[in-house]
């Protein structure tokens, strides 16, 4: 893992076409702006994991309910585990 220190309005470049900019600093965390080509998918980790889980459920075609979208899966997880859980 590469760890980089950045200040407000400073950025890093990934692969020459993705820019991550520090747009805000606060007591609750850091706000990041992401500039990337449209074909690059950018998700928060919890949303990405919900999409992966929804895709696995759809592929498995099990007897358990299949969530049609990642947002529904994420809402179900938050309702079950409570807010703030990874």
Legacy VTK file of the C-alpha trace (Angstrom):
# vtk DataFile Version 3.0
C-alpha trace
ASCII
DATASET POLYDATA
POINTS 86 float
0.000 0.000 0.000
1.281 3.426 -0.923
0.539 6.088 1.705
0.665 9.704 0.536
0.134 12.903 2.504
-1.856 15.609 0.719
-3.208 18.980 1.788
-6.443 20.702 0.809
-6.718 21.137 -2.992
-3.715 18.885 -3.627
-4.135 15.771 -5.728
-2.630 12.506 -6.902
-2.730 11.047 -10.406
-3.350 7.342 -11.047
-2.498 5.696 -14.356
-2.176 9.093 -16.035
-5.944 9.566 -16.412
-7.461 9.455 -12.918
-7.061 12.358 -10.511
-7.961 12.229 -6.816
-8.273 15.717 -5.253
-8.598 16.547 -1.549
-11.620 18.869 -1.583
-12.306 19.141 2.127
-10.979 18.306 5.568
-13.185 17.991 8.612
-13.534 16.286 11.954
-15.622 13.526 10.343
-13.175 12.748 7.555
-11.687 13.795 4.275
-13.690 14.734 1.173
-12.209 13.537 -2.089
-13.028 14.541 -5.633
-12.391 11.980 -8.350
-11.864 12.910 -11.978
-11.882 9.808 -14.188
-12.951 8.752 -17.671
-16.593 7.663 -17.953
-15.570 4.061 -18.630
-13.840 3.843 -15.230
-16.225 2.722 -12.496
-15.718 4.552 -9.197
-17.530 3.306 -6.072
-17.190 3.589 -2.315
-16.030 0.228 -0.940
-19.374 -0.602 0.713
-21.265 0.078 -2.533
-18.765 -1.984 -4.548
-19.120 -4.895 -2.125
-22.926 -4.664 -2.353
-22.725 -4.783 -6.159
-20.445 -7.828 -6.034
-22.746 -9.574 -3.578
-25.823 -8.771 -5.680
-24.091 -10.133 -8.778
-23.121 -13.333 -6.955
-26.686 -13.805 -5.723
-28.073 -13.283 -9.213
-25.577 -15.737 -10.689
-26.268 -18.381 -8.069
-30.059 -18.262 -8.588
-30.570 -19.685 -5.115
-33.832 -19.903 -3.194
-32.831 -16.853 -1.156
-34.276 -13.530 -2.293
-32.269 -11.923 -5.049
-31.797 -8.201 -4.675
-32.369 -6.452 -7.968
-30.064 -3.593 -7.172
-27.061 -2.897 -4.987
-28.800 -0.047 -3.139
-31.488 -2.431 -1.858
-28.819 -4.864 -0.702
-26.942 -2.080 1.073
-30.129 -0.863 2.802
-30.852 -4.420 3.952
-27.334 -4.800 5.325
-27.476 -1.485 7.210
-30.881 -2.394 8.639
-29.499 -5.741 9.838
-26.079 -4.639 11.120
-26.809 -1.041 12.022
-25.211 2.125 10.666
-21.460 2.573 10.875
-20.609 -1.102 10.445
-18.111 -1.960 7.653
LINES 1 87
86 0 1 2 3 4 5 6 7 8 9 10 11 12 13 14 15 16 17 18 19 20 21 22 23 24 25 26 27 28 29 30 31 32 33 34 35 36 37 38 39 40 41 42 43 44 45 46 47 48 49 50 51 52 53 54 55 56 57 58 59 60 61 62 63 64 65 66 67 68 69 70 71 72 73 74 75 76 77 78 79 80 81 82 83 84 85
